[in-house]
Amino acid sequence: MTLPEDLRLSQHLALIQSRFERGQYRQALEQVRQAQSRYPQSGKLRLWQALAQEALGETQEAILLVQTLLRNPDPEVAQQARYVLGIWQAPRLRRSAEWLSEIPDLSRLEETDPPEYRLAYGRSQRKGPSPRSGDPLSRRAADPPLDTKPLIWVLIGILSTLLAVMAWLP
């Protein structure tokens, strides 16, 4: 998608931010470079360039670029540069192994389960005794979930009526 060359800086910045927020860091960086050809002195563009570079794994280049922005004439850009640089250069904390919980890889779970235990269409294919109809827990699992919207509206109506009555009391 090619963009018209006559975009204003604010439009470029909005496009860059939009692409960055969607995780399209390479496209955001391309948009930054396109805008820099027209606005080479823009500190905001260079800040977005650094953010996109860091997101793409080019951390050292991003840090060097942000360091040049610390003395930018725009105080907002300089402040944001200090903030970002502080985050990127912060020391990494050491974490004890007991603080971490390992999450098992479940991507191959279906391959290891026998076929009779796999789920199809949301129901188990395992053959076994059916739950007793007198068991309240098995009935609760089979009941559809309650629709709470009407209940919420009734409660809002009661609450507003009570507030109206309290407003009229001396």
Salt bridges, closest charged atoms under 4 A:
GLU111 OE1 - ARG108 NH1 3.12
